[in-house]
Amino acid sequence: MKKRITANLYTETKTVWRNRQHITISNENGALFSRGEYKPKIFPSDLPEWFVEGNFYRHRGYLSAKGVKYLIYRPNKFSNHMFKDDFLYISYDKHIVPAADPQSVFKYDGLDEYIWGWNIVRFLKAAEKYSSYDISQIKEQIEQKRKWFEETFPKYYEIEGPKKPIFSYCTD
């Protein structure tokens, strides 16, 4: 029987508040949590190929790269790590626009998910493939960030920096 995949995000674990502390739990049978919260009877093997595996919101999980309508990449040029604190904002429906509230943590409204780290590269490649999303401008931004990182933190670039073009790391 084919399972009904309805969420864009499934995680292997979730965080709950128990005994006055946060703890991470998983389903005994290995089923995933829908949107990191609900318990459908979905397993990793049930997910279609367009779900990108990675760490999302401090949990191992799977994020859909199909149906992506809008993306915004925001590099962080204050860190001595390539993608530390860089964000990719993702929308499956609405336009991503500057936040109406200037105090907003994300500075944008309309986003459905956000990711960071090397998950960004893997997800962009998948969004290009499964959503036919043009990532050329974001690739340019990432190349600018790579050059900045190499020039600003050459010692750290030697350790962590890409030894080949960034988008060649994550193959389909």
C-alpha positions in Angstrom: 0.0 0.0 0.0 1.4 3.4 -1.0 1.7 5.8 1.9 0.3 9.3 1.7 3.1 11.8 2.0 1.6 15.1 3.1 4.3 17.1 4.9 7.4 18.8 3.5 9.5 17.8 6.6 9.8 14.5 8.4 12.2 13.9 11.3 13.6 10.8 13.0 13.3 12.4 16.5 11.6 15.3 18.2 12.2 17.3 21.3 9.6 17.3 24.1 9.4 18.8 27.6 9.4 16.2 30.3 10.3 16.4 34.0 11.2 20.1 33.6 13.7 19.4 30.8 13.9 19.0 27.1 14.5 15.5 25.9 14.8 14.0 22.4 12.5 11.1 21.6 12.1 8.7 18.7 9.3 6.4 17.7 9.9 2.8 19.0 9.1 1.4 15.5 11.4 3.8 13.6 8.5 5.8 12.1 9.2 9.4 11.4 7.6 12.5 12.8 5.6 14.7 10.4 6.8 18.3 10.6 8.9 17.2 13.5 5.8 16.8 15.6 3.1 14.3 14.5 3.3 10.5 14.3 2.2 9.3 10.9 3.1 5.8 9.9 5.7 6.9 7.5 9.2 5.4 7.4 12.4 6.8 5.6 11.9 4.1 3.0 8.5 5.5 2.2 9.8 8.9 1.2 10.2 9.7 -2.5 13.7 10.6 -3.9 13.1 14.3 -3.7 13.3 14.3 0.1 16.8 15.6 1.1 18.3 14.0 4.1 20.0 16.3 6.6 19.9 17.9 10.0 17.0 20.2 10.4 16.1 22.0 13.6 18.6 19.9 15.5 17.0 16.6 14.3 18.0 14.1 11.6 15.3 14.3 8.9 14.1 14.7 5.4 13.0 17.8 3.6 11.1 17.9 0.4 12.8 19.7 -2.6 9.7 19.3 -4.7 7.2 22.1 -5.0 9.6 24.8 -4.0 8.3 28.2 -5.2 10.7 30.7 -3.6 14.2 30.6 -2.1 16.3 33.3 -0.4 19.9 32.7 0.6 21.4 34.9 3.3 25.1 34.4 3.9 26.8 35.2 7.2 30.0 37.1 6.8 31.0 37.2 10.4 32.0 33.6 11.0 35.2 31.7 10.3 33.2 28.8 8.9 32.0 28.4 5.4 28.3 28.0 6.0 28.0 28.5 9.7 24.9 30.7 10.3 24.1 31.0 6.6 20.4 30.5 6.0 18.3 29.3 3.1 14.7 30.4 3.4 12.2 28.1 1.6 8.6 28.6 0.6 6.4 26.1 -1.0 3.5 28.5 -1.5 3.9 32.2 -0.6 6.4 34.9 -1.8 9.1 35.4 0.8 9.0 39.1 1.6 10.7 41.4 4.1 9.1 41.0 7.5 6.4 43.5 8.5 7.8 43.4 12.0 11.3 44.9 12.1 12.0 42.9 15.3 11.3 39.6 13.5 14.0 37.0 14.1 14.0 35.8 10.5 13.6 39.2 8.8 11.2 37.6 6.3 7.6 36.5 6.1 6.1 33.8 3.9 8.8 31.2 4.5 7.8 27.6 5.3 11.2 26.3 6.3 14.8 27.4 6.8 18.0 25.5 6.7 21.7 26.2 7.3 25.1 24.7 6.9 26.0 22.3 4.1 22.4 21.3 4.0 22.0 24.4 1.8 24.1 23.0 -1.1 22.4 19.6 -1.0 18.9 21.2 -0.9 19.7 23.7 -3.7 20.8 20.9 -6.0 17.7 18.9 -5.3 15.4 22.0 -5.7 16.9 22.6 -9.0 16.3 19.0 -10.1 12.8 18.3 -8.6 11.3 21.8 -8.6 13.0 23.1 -11.7 14.1 26.1 -9.6 16.7 28.4 -11.1 19.5 28.5 -8.5 22.0 30.4 -10.7 21.8 33.6 -8.6 22.2 31.7 -5.3 25.2 29.9 -6.8 26.7 33.3 -7.5 26.1 34.4 -3.9 27.7 31.2 -2.6 30.7 31.7 -4.8 31.0 35.2 -3.5 30.8 33.9 0.0 33.5 31.2 -0.8 35.9 33.9 -2.1 35.2 36.1 0.9 35.8 33.2 3.3 39.1 32.3 1.5 40.3 35.9 1.6 39.2 36.8 5.1 40.0 33.5 6.9 42.8 31.9 4.9 43.9 29.6 7.7 40.4 28.3 8.3 39.8 28.0 4.6 42.7 25.6 4.3 41.0 23.4 6.9 37.4 23.7 6.0 37.2 25.4 2.7 36.1 23.6 -0.4 39.0 22.0 -2.4 36.9 22.0 -5.6 33.8 23.9 -6.8 31.1 23.8 -4.1 28.4 22.4 -6.2 30.5 19.4 -7.2 30.5 18.1 -3.6 26.9 16.9 -3.5 26.2 14.7 -6.5 22.7 13.5 -7.5 
